[in-house]
Amino acid sequence: MTHDLFREDSYLRECSAHITAVTEAGIVLDRTVFYPLGGGQAGDSGTLTLADGSTLAIADTRKGKDAEGQPTADIVHVLAPGQEERLATLAAGLPVTARIDWERRHRLMRLHTTTHLLCHLVPQLVNGCSITPEYARLDFSMTDPLDKDVLTAGIAALVAAAHPLTVASISDEELDANPALVKSMSVQPPRGTGRIRTIRIGGGEGGAPLIDLQPCGGTHVANTAEIGAIVVTKIEKKSATTRRVVLGFAA
């Protein structure tokens, strides 16, 4: 299995690692800072630098799958097109330095954290989510109309308030006892280890207000002030019971 360092520290930009497998899908490492596509968030891109100084461009990162197509604990680093012949020169055991495209990752972190603020402003269940380096969207299960300007102002206020973000975990039993913590209808928290990673915004010492608390495996900024200027660019009625909110960076 791949040790996913980004779960512990979203700000890690690189790490040393060793190749554990080379497949048609890509390269598996024993540890990585690359986030794989999942939970609505896009996978990281970046480079793998070999001991001889040559680099491999990584276009995407995905979760591994076994022969039956079932997910594994491996993380696969997908080579950018045109490097297929390099796979034949790689083997398990080779050391590499894994480096993410930090500017792209940080944009994902800012947008992903903003989706949590949006869950506070729109307290409805989410039935769809997509977080890319350019925009993010949440689909809320609701029928009432939403106001783009009101939501943008709400996000700006939460950003300006500089609420801290805390990464923690709860047990499977604690989650079962508090099912309302799960706000997504389409993506369920991963189970199997006995602990489920959580993201909390606000609600710290001194009676600070709790803005959001939910299970989440994605990457986030440490404080809402770091989000910067993000606005609601569009609100769509996707169906009779779904309202889509699209977020983007302010011009």
FIPA-281604 format. One record per residue: x, y, z negated of N, C-alpha, C in turn; residue in three letters. Coordinates in steps of 0.001 Angstrom, whole numbers, plus 500000, padded with zeros to 6 digits. Layout:
// residues N
XYZXYZXYZALA...
***
This chain:
// residues 251
500842498817500000500000500000500000500886501247500000MET500346502353500481501077503614500530500765504444499288THR501789504918498618501603505807497475501233507190497997HIS500026507626497702499511508884498258499848510048497327ASP500990510666497562501498511732496700500607512960496702LEU499883513195497787499027514376497887497894514342496889PHE497526513171496396496466513086495382496908513760494093ARG498204513662493802498743514228492568499125515692492733GLU499579516078493924500036517446494154499799517827495613ASP498766518646495846498433519055497210499474519985497814SER500369520524496978501352521500497454502670520869497900TYR502816519559497744504013518885498243504039518974499760LEU505153519473500296505254519639501740506054518526502404ARG506899517861501633507709516785502207508089515787501132GLU508517514623501568508998513606500646509899512640501392CYS510780511987500668511557510896501235510724509630501147SER510896508746502113510093507528502151510822506474502974ALA510246505274503002510762504193503842509619503615504661HIS509935503250505878508941502599506737508657501203506188ILE507383500869506076507006499522505640506401498705506774THR505915499374507809505340498650508951505256499582510145ALA505416498995511329505265499711512591504235498943513411VAL503122499586513718502035498927514440501657499751515666THR500768499210516472500274499963517627499546501220517187GLU498958501171515995498211502330515504499139503444515036ALA500331503080514563501255504093514075502221503541513049GLY502743504422512205503810504084511265503271504153509838ILE503549503111509072503141503043507673504370503254506800VAL504235504105505776505318504388504851504964503892503456LEU505996503747502613505734503327501234505164504456500389ASP505410505711500802504863506883500120504746508020501124ARG503814508935500883503636509994501876502962511219501279THR503211512365501918502504513605501585501391513871502596VAL501248513027503604500251513195504662498876512718504187PHE497875513583504323496506513221503971495842512549505178TYR495219511371504982494540510705506096493099511181506250PRO492621511203507483491236511559507757490303510841506792LEU489431511610506137488480510991505228487736512021504410GLY486520511692503998485723512602503201485351513868503936GLY485391513818505277485093514982506072486295515821506422GLY487433515613505729488626516419505974489510515781507035GLN490022516612507954490904516139509015492211515613508443ALA492834514679509161494130514150508764495245515144509061GLY496339515017508306497476515925508483498273515603509737ASP498991516611510227499995516435511265501328516910510697SER502424516628511422503746517028510945504837516253511642GLY505893515918510908507020515182511498507558514135510525THR508172513112511107508990512156510362510407512300510891LEU511360512600510013512755512754510413513537511522509995THR514235510919510969515014509709510712516393510068510170LEU517116509043509727518433509250509127519427509878510102ALA519240509641511399520158510215512389519795511649512772ASP518779512209512141518372513579512407517303513735513465GLY516975512681514198515922512763515202514561512784514518SER513589513357515204512264513494514604511185512856515466THR510150512432514801508948511919515444507818512870515115LEU507088513318516120505953514208515904504732513379515536ALA504103513724514425502901513036513966501697513915514279ILE500795513389515089499640514169515537498438514020514624ALA498379512918513870497205512646513045497591511617511996ASP496772511521510969496983510542509909495650509860509630THR495681508536509559494454507762509363494643506720508269ARG493546506242507730493582505131506784493789503840507550LYS494563502925506965494839501657507618493624500743507649GLY493640499820508595492582498817508705493206497444508921LYS492534496399508397493035495053508604492524494493509933ASP492811493226510179492440492614511459490928492595511678ALA490169492612510589488705492613510698488125494022510728GLU489014495029510730488550496405510769488176496987509431GLY488497496267508348488180496753507018489311497654506510GLN488981498707505746490018499631505268491000498963504320PRO492250499392504397493298498908503502493855500089502712THR494823499826501862495457500882501068496628501523501805ALA496833501149503062497898501757503860497439503080504452ASP498407503965504710498160505215505416498998505194506685ILE498342505402507825498993505273509125499278506652509703VAL500547506882510060500971508138510678500976507930512191HIS500083508645512869499848508433514298500781509331515111VAL501572508710515990502515509472516806501783510336517837LEU502346511517518105501838512346519186502099511643520510ALA501281511875521529501453511214522829502855511439523403PRO503334510423524136504624510520524798505789509955524012GLY505506509401522841506589508851522015506477507343521816GLN505610506727522590505333505310522376506590504449522434GLU507541504810523294508741503981523420509601504031522163GLU509397505041521325510181505153520101509809504066519098ARG508596503541519195508159502523518243509089501317518248LEU509621500967519421510481499790519539511810499971518799ALA512178501213518502513448501482517822513289501536516302THR512058501404515820511792501510514390511581500142513768LEU511847500057512484511677498794511779511434499073510302ALA510806498127509625510570498255508193511900498424507463ALA511899499289506471513092499538505675513835500806506033GLY513581501343507230514287502556507643513832503751506798LEU514790504584506338514413505771505565513979506910506482PRO513034507705506010512576508875506751512288510001505759VAL512200511207506284511673512342505519510369512755506176THR509292512694505410507966513028505919507659514483505585ALA507341515295506609507028516713506415505694517036507081ARG504801517627506314503520518031506894503649519405507541ILE502723519693508459502569521039509001501886521841507905ASP502676522591507120502148523228505919501107524299506235TRP501319525112507231500351526163507550498990525554507866GLU498991524455508633497736523784508967497099523194507716ARG497918522521506876497398521926505639496795522989504725ARG497479524118504600496985525141503680495645525695504146HIS495455525806505445494153526232505954493076525214505577ARG493396523936505676492458522890505278492144522977503785LEU493160523229502972492962523347501525492041524519501195MET492253525644501861491427526828501610489967526578502017ARG489777525978503182488418525713503640487738524651502779LEU488483523603502413487868522541501612487422523083500256HIS488261523910499642487872524486498357486640525365498505THR486545526068499627485379526923499860484097526102499972THR484182524891500511482972524063500582482453523731499182THR483354523637498209482918523398496830482202524632496278HIS482698525817496631482011527044496221480624527106496854LEU480533526660498089479247526667498784478256525727498100LEU478745524610497566477865523691496839477302524347495584CYS478054525287495017477556526033493864476482527034494291HIS476706527685495414475776528703495890474505528103496476LEU474628526904497018473474526192497597473349524858496865VAL472673524808495743472609523603494917471659522542495480PRO472027522028496647471250520979497307472190519858497719GLN471639518669497934472456517546498368473021517789499759LEU474218517284499987474912517438501267474776516150502059VAL474339516241503318474220515031504135475128515050505360ASN476141515912505333477131515935506407478201516963506096GLY479438516651506499480543517545506182481658517368507200CYS482302518470507583483472518412508453484388519566508081SER485668519255507843486652520275507478487828520152508429ILE488019521181509257489098521219510232490010522394509891THR491139522555510567491991523707510284491385525045510701PRO490348525018511527489765526253512036488431526607511396GLU487673525617510996486363525892510409485943524696509552TYR484908524922508754484302523833507981482791523980508078ALA482106522876507919480646522939507910480097521976506868ARG478998522377506271478252521517505360476810521483505823LEU476233520293505852474827520130506175474074519853504875ASP473159520738504522472403520599503287471023520019503562PHE470604519113502695469273518533502795468286519497502132SER467633520313502960466732521341502439465879521906503562MET464826522598503190463935523205504181463897524726504087THR464318525280502949464286526735502781465334527406503659ASP465072528615504119466067529334504926467227529817504066PRO468369530049504707469557530566504041469981531858504714LEU470594532740503937471014534040504450472533534080504567ASP473034534311505755474467534299506018475206535357505197LYS474679536558505153475348537639504437475356537406502930ASP474266536877502415474196536599500978475223535534500589VAL475349534486501392476323533435501098477752533955501230LEU478021534759502241479357535325502406479732536179501200THR478793536989500729479045537817499553479257536961498311ALA478512535874498197478679534968497061480047534312497051GLY480505533889498215481841533290498327482903534317497946ILE482774535541498461483754536590498169483836536864496664ALA482698536854495984482697537096494543483399535976493783ALA483179534742494187483818533602493523485316533576493799LEU485714533990494993487143534087495318487794535165494459VAL487148536320494381487700537440493610487778537133492121ALA486907536259491628486897535923490205488086535052489798ALA488820534532490767490038533750490504489787532598489531ALA488834531763489887488539530588489068489607529517489283HIS490160528945488218491144527872488379490480526571488802PRO491242525756489502490769524436489935491574523363489215LEU490885522362488707491525521291487945491239519949488597THR492295519157488797492155517792489301492188516846488112VAL491188516000487997491128515049486889490524513742487403ALA489994512939486516489342511691486933488357511255485867SER487406510446486295486448509842485383486377508348485694ILE485836507602484781485694506166484995484465505875485835SER484419504660486388483237504243487138481993504337486261ASP482156503975484994481017503983484077480531505412483814GLU481479506343483689481091507741483482480333508281484684GLU480761507905485886480052508360487075478663507746487141LEU478556506467486799477246505807486810476287506482485835ASP476846507011484744476014507677483739475672509104484132ALA476386509637485136476154511007485586476054511041487114ASN475043510383487687474945510283489151474800511631489841PRO474342512670489122474162513987489738475490514629490121ALA476613514079489632477919514610490022478192514381491503LEU477601513341492074477783513048493495476814513910494296VAL477368514857495058476529515794495792476426515462497274LYS477166514438497700477141514048499106476299512798499298SER475365512877500241474550511716500579475242510832501597MET476235511376502303476850510661503421478188510012503063SER478862510522502035480162509985501638480133509675500151VAL480317508418499810480333508009498415481765507966497885GLN481977508275496609483319508238496036483912506842496138PRO485204506751496468485836505428496536485961504796495165PRO485621503532495095485727502781493841486713501632494016ARG487013500990492917487879499821492985489060499896492042GLY489490501111491690490630501262490786490192501464489344THR488900501704489129488416501962487787488367503433487433GLY489082504276488203489075505719487988488691506418489287ARG487936507490489175487473508251490333487960509690490186ILE488672510166491193489248511514491159488138512566491219ARG488280513619490408487296514689490386487982516041490599THR487202516975491111487631518360491271486683519241490452ILE487282520037489563486487520974488765486968522387489054ARG486023523290489317486337524701489512485698525471488371ILE486527526211487618486047526927486454485792525976485301GLY485055526466484306484694525617483180485839525249482266GLY486855526092482217487997525801481366487810526337479957GLY488926526580479285488893527074477916488361528508477886GLU487853528907476722487376530269476552485974530501477063GLY485250529426477339483866529577477783483703530037479208GLY484717529821480044484612530206481454483503529400482118ALA482751530016483027481626529309483651482104528164484548PRO481367527070484522481650525944485408481017526235486761LEU481847526279487799481359526567489141481006525287489883ILE481876524292489799481609523039490514482375521901489864ASP481765520740489829482410519514489354481830518363490145LEU482695517669490884482232516525491661483407515631492055GLN483140514360492331484196513476492827484658513949494194PRO485971513950494423486501514385495723487945513928495836CYS488305513407496996489666512940497223490498513855498085GLY489945515033498469490635515915499396491691516795498752GLY492259517698499555493290518614499087492690520001498909THR493104520698497841492509521977497485493569522942496974HIS493217524234496960494095525232496356493904525195494844VAL494857525781494117494841525713492657493953526765492018ALA493598527798492778492792528884492233491977529488493382ASN490739529853493101489892530362494187490460531635494811THR491280532389494074491864533609494630492727533312495850ALA493266532095495911494146531705497012493371531452498309GLU492076531334498219491256531062499406491346532207500404ILE491323533424499902491358534583500794489999534850501427GLY490032535481502588488802535935503234488224534853504142ALA487190534205503648486450533210504427484981533621504422ILE484341533518505569482970533994505719482091532889506295VAL480790533066506128479814532201506797479620532741508207VAL479996531936509184479903532396510577478586532023511250THR477915531015510709476683530568511368475848529748510393LYS474541529870510496473598528999509804472652528443510848ILE472517527122510878471688526478511884470645525585511229GLU469496525506511852468478524547511461468686523297512312LYS469349522288511729469682521079512487468485520143512627LYS467583520182511654466362519380511708465367520011510756SER464215519413510642463196519967509752463663519975508300ALA464617519099507963465057518979506571466563519193506401THR467212519797507389468661520003507310469035521414507741THR469822522086506902470368523395507234471891523292507246ARG472500523698508350473969523636508499474571525003508247ARG475587525037507390476327526261507106477754526077507629VAL478189526998508484479534526932509078480400528039508481VAL481597527654508039482555528582507435483722528827508382LEU484265530031508369485436530333509166486266531420508506GLY487469531633509002488341532671508479487915534028509026PHE487922535018508134487524536358508540488515536901509574ALA488002537615510541488846538163511608489786539231511051ALA
***
